[in-house]
Structure formats: structure tokens, C-alpha cells
């Protein structure tokens, strides 16, 4: 663990000494793929949860006359 922390300290120091536009470019190049790898599974889990909850709501209101539409 100590070796990794020393390595990370060197990387952090190197990145902090670069000009700001280069820092932004490096962080975007590393961050965008990482964010996409996290966002895709989160979206799939959210879709499954929404689908299940909609099924529960539809099952609860199946016998009622209320449709949720506003009558003018």
C-alpha cells in the first residue's frame, strides 16, 4: 500500500504542476470513459426499478376507475 501511495503522490504532484488546460484535458480523457462505465449500469438499474415500481402502482390501481387524466 505504501508503494501505491508514493506512486499516487508523484502522479498528483506531476499533474498539479502542469498548466491548467493540460490538467483539464487529462482529467477529461480519464474521466469521461470512467463516468460512462459508471453511468450505464446505474441507468440500467434505475430502468429496472422504475419498471417494477410502475408495475406495483398499476397493480394497485387496476380495480379503480381513476385513470390519472385530468378532466376539463
Backbone as XML, in Angstrom:
<?xml version="1.0"?>
<chain id="A" units="angstrom">
  <residue number="1" name="UNK">
    <atom name="N" x="0.821" y="-1.190" z="0.000"/>
    <atom name="CA" x="0.000" y="0.000" z="0.000"/>
    <atom name="C" x="0.866" y="1.255" z="0.000"/>
  </residue>
  <residue number="2" name="UNK">
    <atom name="N" x="1.967" y="1.206" z="0.689"/>
    <atom name="CA" x="2.863" y="2.360" z="0.749"/>
    <atom name="C" x="3.407" y="2.691" z="-0.634"/>
  </residue>
  <residue number="3" name="UNK">
    <atom name="N" x="3.741" y="1.668" z="-1.397"/>
    <atom name="CA" x="4.272" y="1.892" z="-2.741"/>
    <atom name="C" x="3.235" y="2.581" z="-3.627"/>
  </residue>
  <residue number="4" name="UNK">
    <atom name="N" x="1.987" y="2.128" z="-3.522"/>
    <atom name="CA" x="0.923" y="2.755" z="-4.322"/>
    <atom name="C" x="0.728" y="4.209" z="-3.918"/>
  </residue>
  <residue number="5" name="UNK">
    <atom name="N" x="0.730" y="4.484" z="-2.621"/>
    <atom name="CA" x="0.539" y="5.859" z="-2.157"/>
    <atom name="C" x="1.684" y="6.766" z="-2.595"/>
  </residue>
  <residue number="6" name="UNK">
    <atom name="N" x="2.894" y="6.261" z="-2.589"/>
    <atom name="CA" x="4.027" y="7.049" z="-3.071"/>
    <atom name="C" x="3.898" y="7.322" z="-4.562"/>
  </residue>
  <residue number="7" name="UNK">
    <atom name="N" x="3.493" y="6.290" z="-5.304"/>
    <atom name="CA" x="3.264" y="6.465" z="-6.743"/>
    <atom name="C" x="2.189" y="7.521" z="-6.978"/>
  </residue>
  <residue number="8" name="UNK">
    <atom name="N" x="1.069" y="7.425" z="-6.238"/>
    <atom name="CA" x="-0.026" y="8.372" z="-6.427"/>
    <atom name="C" x="0.405" y="9.793" z="-6.076"/>
  </residue>
  <residue number="9" name="UNK">
    <atom name="N" x="1.226" y="9.941" z="-5.047"/>
    <atom name="CA" x="1.740" y="11.268" z="-4.687"/>
    <atom name="C" x="2.563" y="11.863" z="-5.825"/>
  </residue>
  <residue number="10" name="UNK">
    <atom name="N" x="3.381" y="11.028" z="-6.472"/>
    <atom name="CA" x="4.184" y="11.518" z="-7.605"/>
    <atom name="C" x="3.287" y="11.929" z="-8.774"/>
  </residue>
  <residue number="11" name="UNK">
    <atom name="N" x="2.271" y="11.118" z="-9.055"/>
    <atom name="CA" x="1.348" y="11.442" z="-10.149"/>
    <atom name="C" x="0.600" y="12.733" z="-9.838"/>
  </residue>
  <residue number="12" name="UNK">
    <atom name="N" x="0.123" y="12.870" z="-8.613"/>
    <atom name="CA" x="-0.616" y="14.067" z="-8.215"/>
    <atom name="C" x="0.262" y="15.315" z="-8.305"/>
  </residue>
  <residue number="13" name="UNK">
    <atom name="N" x="1.494" y="15.211" z="-7.859"/>
    <atom name="CA" x="2.411" y="16.345" z="-7.936"/>
    <atom name="C" x="2.699" y="16.704" z="-9.392"/>
  </residue>
  <residue number="14" name="UNK">
    <atom name="N" x="2.903" y="15.698" z="-10.231"/>
    <atom name="CA" x="3.149" y="15.944" z="-11.654"/>
    <atom name="C" x="1.947" y="16.648" z="-12.290"/>
  </residue>
  <residue number="15" name="UNK">
    <atom name="N" x="0.736" y="16.160" z="-11.987"/>
    <atom name="CA" x="-0.465" y="16.744" z="-12.571"/>
    <atom name="C" x="-0.675" y="18.176" z="-12.077"/>
  </residue>
  <residue number="16" name="UNK">
    <atom name="N" x="-0.383" y="18.427" z="-10.810"/>
    <atom name="CA" x="-0.595" y="19.765" z="-10.244"/>
    <atom name="C" x="0.376" y="20.785" z="-10.815"/>
  </residue>
  <residue number="17" name="UNK">
    <atom name="N" x="1.516" y="20.341" z="-11.313"/>
    <atom name="CA" x="2.499" y="21.281" z="-11.857"/>
    <atom name="C" x="2.261" y="21.589" z="-13.336"/>
  </residue>
  <residue number="18" name="UNK">
    <atom name="N" x="1.348" y="20.885" z="-13.975"/>
    <atom name="CA" x="1.049" y="21.138" z="-15.386"/>
    <atom name="C" x="0.189" y="22.387" z="-15.521"/>
  </residue>
  <residue number="19" name="UNK">
    <atom name="N" x="0.220" y="23.020" z="-16.693"/>
    <atom name="CA" x="-0.693" y="24.146" z="-16.938"/>
    <atom name="C" x="-2.156" y="23.674" z="-16.879"/>
  </residue>
  <residue number="20" name="UNK">
    <atom name="N" x="-3.049" y="24.588" z="-16.482"/>
    <atom name="CA" x="-4.440" y="24.236" z="-16.248"/>
    <atom name="C" x="-5.129" y="23.587" z="-17.461"/>
  </residue>
  <residue number="21" name="UNK">
    <atom name="N" x="-4.978" y="24.109" z="-18.691"/>
    <atom name="CA" x="-5.658" y="23.461" z="-19.828"/>
    <atom name="C" x="-5.221" y="22.006" z="-20.032"/>
  </residue>
  <residue number="22" name="UNK">
    <atom name="N" x="-3.972" y="21.725" z="-19.786"/>
    <atom name="CA" x="-3.495" y="20.341" z="-19.923"/>
    <atom name="C" x="-4.077" y="19.479" z="-18.804"/>
  </residue>
  <residue number="23" name="UNK">
    <atom name="N" x="-4.200" y="20.029" z="-17.597"/>
    <atom name="CA" x="-4.828" y="19.296" z="-16.496"/>
    <atom name="C" x="-6.269" y="18.926" z="-16.853"/>
  </residue>
  <residue number="24" name="UNK">
    <atom name="N" x="-6.994" y="19.888" z="-17.405"/>
    <atom name="CA" x="-8.393" y="19.644" z="-17.778"/>
    <atom name="C" x="-8.464" y="18.564" z="-18.843"/>
  </residue>
  <residue number="25" name="UNK">
    <atom name="N" x="-7.609" y="18.642" z="-19.845"/>
    <atom name="CA" x="-7.617" y="17.641" z="-20.914"/>
    <atom name="C" x="-7.338" y="16.243" z="-20.368"/>
  </residue>
  <residue number="26" name="UNK">
    <atom name="N" x="-6.348" y="16.119" z="-19.510"/>
    <atom name="CA" x="-6.002" y="14.807" z="-18.938"/>
    <atom name="C" x="-7.150" y="14.269" z="-18.090"/>
  </residue>
  <residue number="27" name="UNK">
    <atom name="N" x="-7.756" y="15.122" z="-17.273"/>
    <atom name="CA" x="-8.850" y="14.665" z="-16.417"/>
    <atom name="C" x="-10.081" y="14.277" z="-17.242"/>
  </residue>
  <residue number="28" name="UNK">
    <atom name="N" x="-10.356" y="15.003" z="-18.325"/>
    <atom name="CA" x="-11.470" y="14.621" z="-19.189"/>
    <atom name="C" x="-11.176" y="13.316" z="-19.924"/>
  </residue>
  <residue number="29" name="UNK">
    <atom name="N" x="-9.948" y="13.159" z="-20.386"/>
    <atom name="CA" x="-9.576" y="11.926" z="-21.095"/>
    <atom name="C" x="-9.699" y="10.711" z="-20.183"/>
  </residue>
  <residue number="30" name="UNK">
    <atom name="N" x="-9.408" y="10.876" z="-18.914"/>
    <atom name="CA" x="-9.538" y="9.774" z="-17.966"/>
    <atom name="C" x="-10.952" y="9.702" z="-17.393"/>
  </residue>
  <residue number="31" name="UNK">
    <atom name="N" x="-11.605" y="10.840" z="-17.197"/>
    <atom name="CA" x="-12.885" y="10.880" z="-16.514"/>
    <atom name="C" x="-14.069" y="10.468" z="-17.356"/>
  </residue>
  <residue number="32" name="UNK">
    <atom name="N" x="-14.129" y="10.899" z="-18.604"/>
    <atom name="CA" x="-15.293" y="10.609" z="-19.437"/>
    <atom name="C" x="-15.515" y="9.110" z="-19.602"/>
  </residue>
  <residue number="33" name="UNK">
    <atom name="N" x="-14.501" y="8.314" z="-19.942"/>
    <atom name="CA" x="-14.740" y="6.863" z="-20.012"/>
    <atom name="C" x="-15.148" y="6.268" z="-18.663"/>
  </residue>
  <residue number="34" name="UNK">
    <atom name="N" x="-14.540" y="6.754" z="-17.581"/>
    <atom name="CA" x="-14.895" y="6.254" z="-16.251"/>
    <atom name="C" x="-16.341" y="6.604" z="-15.916"/>
  </residue>
  <residue number="35" name="UNK">
    <atom name="N" x="-16.752" y="7.840" z="-16.209"/>
    <atom name="CA" x="-18.127" y="8.248" z="-15.945"/>
    <atom name="C" x="-19.105" y="7.422" z="-16.777"/>
  </residue>
  <residue number="36" name="UNK">
    <atom name="N" x="-18.756" y="7.128" z="-18.015"/>
    <atom name="CA" x="-19.629" y="6.319" z="-18.867"/>
    <atom name="C" x="-19.747" y="4.896" z="-18.323"/>
  </residue>
  <residue number="37" name="UNK">
    <atom name="N" x="-18.646" y="4.338" z="-17.838"/>
    <atom name="CA" x="-18.678" y="2.992" z="-17.267"/>
    <atom name="C" x="-19.551" y="2.936" z="-16.017"/>
  </residue>
  <residue number="38" name="UNK">
    <atom name="N" x="-19.636" y="4.013" z="-15.292"/>
    <atom name="CA" x="-20.490" y="4.055" z="-14.106"/>
    <atom name="C" x="-21.933" y="4.379" z="-14.493"/>
  </residue>
  <residue number="39" name="UNK">
    <atom name="N" x="-22.134" y="5.282" z="-15.431"/>
    <atom name="CA" x="-23.474" y="5.760" z="-15.781"/>
    <atom name="C" x="-24.328" y="4.679" z="-16.439"/>
  </residue>
  <residue number="40" name="UNK">
    <atom name="N" x="-23.744" y="3.845" z="-17.265"/>
    <atom name="CA" x="-24.527" y="2.830" z="-17.982"/>
    <atom name="C" x="-25.158" y="1.825" z="-17.010"/>
  </residue>
  <residue number="41" name="UNK">
    <atom name="N" x="-24.408" y="1.233" z="-16.085"/>
    <atom name="CA" x="-25.068" y="0.323" z="-15.135"/>
    <atom name="C" x="-26.081" y="1.025" z="-14.218"/>
  </residue>
  <residue number="42" name="UNK">
    <atom name="N" x="-25.780" y="2.255" z="-13.811"/>
    <atom name="CA" x="-26.721" y="2.992" z="-12.958"/>
    <atom name="C" x="-28.027" y="3.227" z="-13.711"/>
  </residue>
  <residue number="43" name="UNK">
    <atom name="N" x="-27.940" y="3.566" z="-14.990"/>
    <atom name="CA" x="-29.146" y="3.780" z="-15.779"/>
    <atom name="C" x="-29.949" y="2.495" z="-15.928"/>
  </residue>
  <residue number="44" name="UNK">
    <atom name="N" x="-29.269" y="1.374" z="-16.146"/>
    <atom name="CA" x="-29.966" y="0.094" z="-16.285"/>
    <atom name="C" x="-30.673" y="-0.290" z="-14.983"/>
  </residue>
  <residue number="45" name="UNK">
    <atom name="N" x="-30.018" y="-0.095" z="-13.851"/>
    <atom name="CA" x="-30.639" y="-0.390" z="-12.554"/>
    <atom name="C" x="-31.839" y="0.526" z="-12.333"/>
  </residue>
  <residue number="46" name="UNK">
    <atom name="N" x="-31.695" y="1.804" z="-12.659"/>
    <atom name="CA" x="-32.807" y="2.750" z="-12.496"/>
    <atom name="C" x="-33.986" y="2.357" z="-13.384"/>
  </residue>
  <residue number="47" name="UNK">
    <atom name="N" x="-33.725" y="1.927" z="-14.614"/>
    <atom name="CA" x="-34.802" y="1.495" z="-15.506"/>
    <atom name="C" x="-35.548" y="0.293" z="-14.931"/>
  </residue>
  <residue number="48" name="UNK">
    <atom name="N" x="-34.807" y="-0.666" z="-14.394"/>
    <atom name="CA" x="-35.438" y="-1.852" z="-13.793"/>
    <atom name="C" x="-36.290" y="-1.446" z="-12.597"/>
  </residue>
  <residue number="49" name="UNK">
    <atom name="N" x="-35.761" y="-0.577" z="-11.729"/>
    <atom name="CA" x="-36.517" y="-0.148" z="-10.549"/>
    <atom name="C" x="-37.782" y="0.618" z="-10.937"/>
  </residue>
  <residue number="50" name="UNK">
    <atom name="N" x="-37.680" y="1.524" z="-11.917"/>
    <atom name="CA" x="-38.853" y="2.287" z="-12.365"/>
    <atom name="C" x="-39.893" y="1.342" z="-12.954"/>
  </residue>
  <residue number="51" name="UNK">
    <atom name="N" x="-39.450" y="0.386" z="-13.749"/>
    <atom name="CA" x="-40.378" y="-0.572" z="-14.348"/>
    <atom name="C" x="-41.105" y="-1.373" z="-13.264"/>
  </residue>
  <residue number="52" name="UNK">
    <atom name="N" x="-40.379" y="-1.819" z="-12.231"/>
    <atom name="CA" x="-41.001" y="-2.593" z="-11.148"/>
    <atom name="C" x="-41.975" y="-1.739" z="-10.347"/>
  </residue>
  <residue number="53" name="UNK">
    <atom name="N" x="-41.600" y="-0.497" z="-10.034"/>
    <atom name="CA" x="-42.497" y="0.359" z="-9.274"/>
    <atom name="C" x="-43.736" y="0.731" z="-10.080"/>
  </residue>
  <residue number="54" name="UNK">
    <atom name="N" x="-43.581" y="0.908" z="-11.379"/>
    <atom name="CA" x="-44.763" y="1.185" z="-12.209"/>
    <atom name="C" x="-45.687" y="-0.018" z="-12.221"/>
  </residue>
  <residue number="55" name="UNK">
    <atom name="N" x="-45.109" y="-1.211" z="-12.207"/>
    <atom name="CA" x="-45.923" y="-2.423" z="-12.135"/>
    <atom name="C" x="-46.681" y="-2.507" z="-10.831"/>
  </residue>
  <residue number="56" name="UNK">
    <atom name="N" x="-46.058" y="-2.105" z="-9.735"/>
    <atom name="CA" x="-46.741" y="-2.112" z="-8.441"/>
    <atom name="C" x="-47.878" y="-1.106" z="-8.419"/>
  </residue>
  <residue number="57" name="UNK">
    <atom name="N" x="-47.657" y="0.079" z="-8.963"/>
    <atom name="CA" x="-48.692" y="1.106" z="-8.987"/>
    <atom name="C" x="-49.835" y="0.664" z="-9.890"/>
  </residue>
  <residue number="58" name="UNK">
    <atom name="N" x="-49.532" y="0.084" z="-11.022"/>
    <atom name="CA" x="-50.569" y="-0.380" z="-11.939"/>
    <atom name="C" x="-51.371" y="-1.501" z="-11.303"/>
  </residue>
  <residue number="59" name="UNK">
    <atom name="N" x="-50.736" y="-2.376" z="-10.530"/>
    <atom name="CA" x="-51.438" y="-3.475" z="-9.881"/>
    <atom name="C" x="-52.354" y="-2.947" z="-8.786"/>
  </residue>
  <residue number="60" name="UNK">
    <atom name="N" x="-51.946" y="-1.896" z="-8.079"/>
    <atom name="CA" x="-52.764" y="-1.331" z="-7.010"/>
    <atom name="C" x="-53.986" y="-0.599" z="-7.546"/>
  </residue>
  <residue number="61" name="UNK">
    <atom name="N" x="-53.859" y="0.035" z="-8.681"/>
    <atom name="CA" x="-54.968" y="0.842" z="-9.196"/>
    <atom name="C" x="-55.721" y="0.131" z="-10.315"/>
  </residue>
  <residue number="62" name="UNK">
    <atom name="N" x="-55.561" y="-1.169" z="-10.462"/>
    <atom name="CA" x="-56.208" y="-1.886" z="-11.557"/>
    <atom name="C" x="-57.724" y="-1.905" z="-11.398"/>
  </residue>
  <residue number="63" name="UNK">
    <atom name="N" x="-58.227" y="-1.954" z="-10.167"/>
    <atom name="CA" x="-59.667" y="-2.040" z="-9.953"/>
    <atom name="C" x="-60.354" y="-0.707" z="-9.809"/>
  </residue>
  <residue number="64" name="UNK">
    <atom name="N" x="-59.649" y="0.381" z="-9.844"/>
    <atom name="CA" x="-60.261" y="1.692" z="-9.661"/>
    <atom name="C" x="-60.573" y="2.343" z="-10.991"/>
  </residue>
  <residue number="65" name="UNK">
    <atom name="N" x="-61.503" y="3.303" z="-10.953"/>
    <atom name="CA" x="-61.908" y="3.986" z="-12.180"/>
    <atom name="C" x="-61.003" y="5.155" z="-12.509"/>
  </residue>
  <residue number="66" name="UNK">
    <atom name="N" x="-60.179" y="5.572" z="-11.564"/>
    <atom name="CA" x="-59.316" y="6.733" z="-11.794"/>
    <atom name="C" x="-58.217" y="6.378" z="-12.775"/>
  </residue>
  <residue number="67" name="UNK">
    <atom name="N" x="-58.054" y="7.199" z="-13.807"/>
    <atom name="CA" x="-57.046" y="6.943" z="-14.831"/>
    <atom name="C" x="-55.848" y="7.852" z="-14.692"/>
  </residue>
  <residue number="68" name="UNK">
    <atom name="N" x="-55.960" y="8.873" z="-13.845"/>
    <atom name="CA" x="-54.863" y="9.819" z="-13.699"/>
    <atom name="C" x="-54.936" y="10.953" z="-14.693"/>
  </residue>
  <residue number="69" name="UNK">
    <atom name="N" x="-55.939" y="10.940" z="-15.566"/>
    <atom name="CA" x="-56.089" y="12.010" z="-16.555"/>
    <atom name="C" x="-56.975" y="13.102" z="-15.966"/>
  </residue>
  <residue number="70" name="UNK">
    <atom name="N" x="-56.624" y="14.325" z="-16.278"/>
    <atom name="CA" x="-57.396" y="15.468" z="-15.784"/>
    <atom name="C" x="-58.616" y="15.680" z="-16.682"/>
  </residue>
  <residue number="71" name="UNK">
    <atom name="N" x="-59.755" y="15.864" z="-16.064"/>
    <atom name="CA" x="-60.989" y="16.105" z="-16.801"/>
    <atom name="C" x="-61.238" y="17.605" z="-16.815"/>
  </residue>
  <residue number="72" name="UNK">
    <atom name="N" x="-61.432" y="18.145" z="-18.018"/>
    <atom name="CA" x="-61.665" y="19.584" z="-18.152"/>
    <atom name="C" x="-63.119" y="19.900" z="-18.210"/>
  </residue>
</chain>
